[in-house]
């Protein structure tokens, strides 16, 4: 059997790139998200009135700051009626934070693309940011809903970023939703934004991330041999 490739091309062992010195920078990115998220929530709680009286327009009526309390998930979604939904949500967030932390370490050991690990760090920072609210804000800011069995683990998440996308009747000619009144005005926080950005970047750049991982681990063939 003959080949057009020199012997040195395929006889030498695959050389892997040097492992990144530490996984710490990715956890520092998550910590940065947590700090700015908690700082923004503190400033909103300290200097803004809840609801319409304290609303601050930033870009007309489309983008504004609006202090509100969210007992549920991101963008105000709730899983189950209180108090069970809140406990389930907090437990899920704690488990998710631990699982994502483990996954980041595993990705680092496997020499995954740095951009992909950074996206997971953004998701981790956002998840922990909202966990802090749920676990401690009922005690720190006394914002647990009335009737909660304990202020611990029943704190409400502070949201403040208000995007008023559209409010009104949809055109009657539209299928299914035509003629219905809709309100699209999500209110969220920096932790929610970090999670959204991390997930969106993974979906948009997954081809590049996984291609980089394969190349770094020597899984992309350089050339094919011929008989």
ABEGO torsion letter per residue (X at the ends): XBBABBAAAAABBBBBBBBBABAAAAAAAAAAAAAAAAAAAAAAAAABBBEAAABBBABEAABBBBBBBBABBBGGBBABBOAAAAAAAAAAAAAAAAAAAAAAAAAAAAGBBAAAAAAAAAAAAAAAAAAAAAAAAAAAAGABBBGBABABGABBBBBABBBBABBEBBBAABBGABGBBBBBBBBBBAAAAAAAAAAAAAAAAAAAAAAAAAAAAGABBABBBBX
